[in-house]
Amino acid sequence: DGSPPNSGGTSQAAGSFCPGLEFAGEAVAVGAAVKDIRVGERVYGFTRFGAYRTVVVQEAVYLRPVPEGWSYAEAAALVAQGLTAWHGLVELGNIKRGARVLVHSAAGGVGCAAMQICTSLGCQSTGVVGSEGKAAWLQERFPQAE
């Protein structure tokens, strides 16, 4: 009907809003031009709102296969946390190899993603956490960090 993906089409009440940026589930249909996703494949992705629905319609470029052994919750959580960390560090912070980065709440979702991005980009990271248990977990996961 010409409605944008995840808008609910003409059956959605005017002025209604469905939140949600990230999602994961099983592909129930694919377009004829889609070559890298199959019906029945476990996928995750993101959209500009509307992900808190039973069915999400999204372009294949915004989808990835759920890694083996991951739950749908783990896959969906990766998207917003990873993009938030990337945007803050790379797009806004313009970090470069060798930079020193202080990561607050480093054992949380965005913080852990930030620590991984720092490691991948060759930065020296220092993580701030709120307990000895989290500090031990973080040191085990990122032994090169402070």
N, C-alpha and C positions, 0 to 999 in steps of 0.2 A: 504493500500500500504506500510505499515511498517513505515510511517512517524510518528514522535512524535506528541502527541496531540497539537492542535492549531498551527501547523507549516504550515498549508495550503496544506499539502500533495504534490503530484506531480504537482498540478495546480498552485502552487505559484512560481513566478519568482525567479531564483537563486539569492541569496544575498539580497532579500527583508526582511523587518523586520516589525512586527506588535507589537506596544507597548501595555501596559496594564497588570496590575497584578491582579486587582480585578474586579469582575463582579457580576451581579445579573440578574435573569430572570426566565423564566418558563422552566422546564424540558420538552423537546420535545421527548426524547427517553431515555431509561435506559437499561443497559445490563441485561442479564438473571440472573446474580449472585447478582444484587443489590436488597436489600430487604427493605431498609429504605427510598427510594425516589420513588415517583410515577410520571408518566407522568402527566403533568399539574400542578405539585407542584411548588410553588414559592421558589427558592433557591438562595443562594449567595455563593461565594467562591473565591478562588484565583488560579493563575496559574503562571508559570514562563514565562511571556510575552504572548501576543496573545489575551488578553481579549478585545481589541478594535475591535471586530468582531461581526457580526450578530449572529453567532453560535459559541459557545465555547465547545470543547470536554474536559471533565475532569473526573478524577476518583472520585467516590462517597465519598471517605474518605476526600476529600478537599471541600466538599459541606455541607451546613447547611440550614435548612429551614428559610425563611425570617420570622422574628417575626410578629405576628398579629399587624396590624396598621402601620407597617413600609413601606416606599416606597422602590423601588429598589435602588434608589440613597443612601438612608440611610444605607441599608444593605451592598451595595458595599463599601461605604466609611469606614465602620467599620473595614474591613479586613486590609488594609494597615496601617491605623492609629493605630489600636489596636496592630498589630504585631510590628510596629515600636516602640511604647511605651514599650511593653513587652520586646522586644529585648534589648532596651537601659537600662531599669531598672533592669530586672531580669537576662538576659543572660550576659550582659556586666557589669552592675552595681552591680550585686549580692546583691540587697537589701534584708534586713531581717526585720522581725516584730520589730517595735519600732524605726526603722531608721528614721532620719529626711531627707526629700527630698525637694529640691527647684525645682519647675517646672516652666520654662519660657513659655510664651505664653499659660498659663494654660486654657484659654477659647477657644483655637483653637482645631482642631481635635485631634492631637497627644497629646497636653497638657491635654485636657479633659480626654482622655483615660488614660494618666499617672496618673492623679488625682484619677480616679476610681480604677486603679490597686493599687495605694498606700493605698487607703481606704480598699480595699479587703484584702491586705496583712498586715494590721494593722500598717502602717507607719504613721508618722506625716508629712503632706505635707504643704508646703507654696507655693501658686500660685502667679506668677507675671503676670500682665495684663497691658494693655495700656490705660484703661479708667475707670472712675467711674462706668459706666454702666456695663462693663464686670466684674468689681470687685463685684458689687451687684449680678449679675447673678451667678457668681462663688460661692459666699458665700451662696446663696440660695440653690444651687445644692450640695455643699459640706460644710455644716455648721461646721463640725469638723476641717476644714482646716483653715490656717491663711491667 
